[in-house]
Amino acid sequence: MKRLIAAGIILALVLTVSFFGIGSVRRCGKEVEQRIGQIRAHAAEGTNGAAADFTAYWENAKDSLSVFVNHADISEIGRAAAQMAAAEQSGSIPDLLEAADQILFIMNGIEEDERFSLFSFL
């Protein structure tokens, strides 16, 4: 009976951590999508430091995501954010939009990988 209770507690902890991770990834994904959307919408007029602000946001967000997400994906977003900030400073709109698209592509892949399914625990 003790083993059954212990297994139940472990299962509950695993499910709780899993759902917390999925929620964290979704919240971060929505925030990234919103910020990138604003950057893309105002790219032609000038982003007024929005790409640099995104880079600062990502430096804070990546710490909480690193528990749940593949570190290679986090590093790729960090590199793309740095490219986006550099493109913003140089005034290169095509490079800025390319880096923004790359960030969205990677973040959508992360959200898809972290989506809950029966095979999530395998």
For each residue, the residues with C-beta under 8 A, 3 or more apart:
1: 4 5
2: 5 6
3: 6 7
4: 1 7 8
5: 1 2 8 9
6: 2 3 9 10
7: 3 4 10 11
8: 4 5 11 12
9: 5 6 12 13
10: 6 7 13 14
11: 7 8 14 15
12: 8 9 15 16
13: 9 10 16 17
14: 10 11 17 18 121
15: 11 12 18 19
16: 12 13 19 20
17: 13 14 20 21
18: 14 15 21 22 116 120 121
19: 15 16 22 23 116
20: 16 17 23 24
21: 17 18 24 25 67 68 114
22: 18 19 25 26 114 115 116
23: 19 20 26 27
24: 20 21 27 28 64 65 68
25: 21 22 28 29 65 68 69 110 111 114
26: 22 23 29 30 111
27: 23 24 30 31
28: 24 25 31 32 61 64 65 107
29: 25 26 32 33 107 108 110 111
30: 26 27 33 34
31: 27 28 34 35 57 61
32: 28 29 35 36 58 61 77 103 104 107
33: 29 30 36 37 104 107
34: 30 31 37 38
35: 31 32 38 39 50 53 54 57
36: 32 33 39 40 54 100 103 104
37: 33 34 40 41
38: 34 35 41 42 50
39: 35 36 42 43 47 50 51 54 84 96 100
40: 36 37 43 97 100
41: 37 38
42: 38 39 45 46 47 48 50
43: 39 40 46 47 93 96 97 100
44: 93
45: 42
46: 42 43
47: 39 42 43 50 51 88 96
48: 42
49: 52 53 88
50: 35 38 39 42 47 53 54 88
51: 39 47 54 55 81 84 85 87 88 96
52: 49 55 56 85 88 89
53: 35 49 50 56 57
54: 35 36 39 50 51 57 58 81 84 85
55: 51 52 58 59 81 82 84 85
56: 52 53 59 60
57: 31 35 53 54 60 61
58: 32 54 55 61 62 77 78 81
59: 55 56 62 78
60: 56 57 63
61: 28 31 32 57 58 64 65
62: 58 59 65 66 74 77 78
63: 60 66
64: 24 28 61 67
65: 24 25 28 61 62 68 69 74 110
66: 62 63 69 71 74
67: 21 64
68: 21 24 25 65 114
69: 25 65 66 73 74 110 113 114
70: 73 74 110 113
71: 66 74 75
72: 75 76
73: 69 70 76 77 106 109 110
74: 62 65 66 69 70 71 77 78
75: 71 72 78 79
76: 72 73 79 80 102 106
77: 32 58 62 73 74 80 81 103 106 107
78: 58 59 62 74 75 81 82
79: 75 76 82 83
80: 76 77 83 84 99 102 103 106
81: 51 54 55 58 77 78 84 85 99 103
82: 55 78 79 85 86
83: 79 80 86 87 95 99 102
84: 39 51 54 55 80 81 87 88 95 96 99 100 103
85: 51 52 54 55 81 82 88 89
86: 82 83 89 90 95
87: 51 83 84 90 91 92 93 95 96 98 99
88: 47 49 50 51 52 84 85 91 96
89: 52 85 86
90: 86 87 95
91: 87 88
92: 87 95 96
93: 43 44 87 96 97
94: 97 98
95: 83 84 86 87 90 92 98 99
96: 39 43 47 51 84 87 88 92 93 99 100
97: 40 43 93 94 100 101
98: 87 94 95 101 102
99: 80 81 83 84 87 95 96 102 103
100: 36 39 40 43 84 96 97 103 104
101: 97 98 104 105
102: 76 80 83 98 99 105 106
103: 32 36 77 80 81 84 99 100 106 107
104: 32 33 36 100 101 107 108
105: 101 102 108 109
106: 73 76 77 80 102 103 109 110
107: 28 29 32 33 77 103 104 110 111
108: 29 104 105 111 112
109: 73 105 106 112 113
110: 25 29 65 69 70 73 106 107 113 114
111: 25 26 29 107 108 114 115
112: 108 109 115
113: 69 70 109 110
114: 21 22 25 68 69 110 111
115: 22 111 112 120
116: 18 19 22 120
117: 120
118: 121
119: 122
120: 18 115 116 117
121: 14 18 118
122: 119
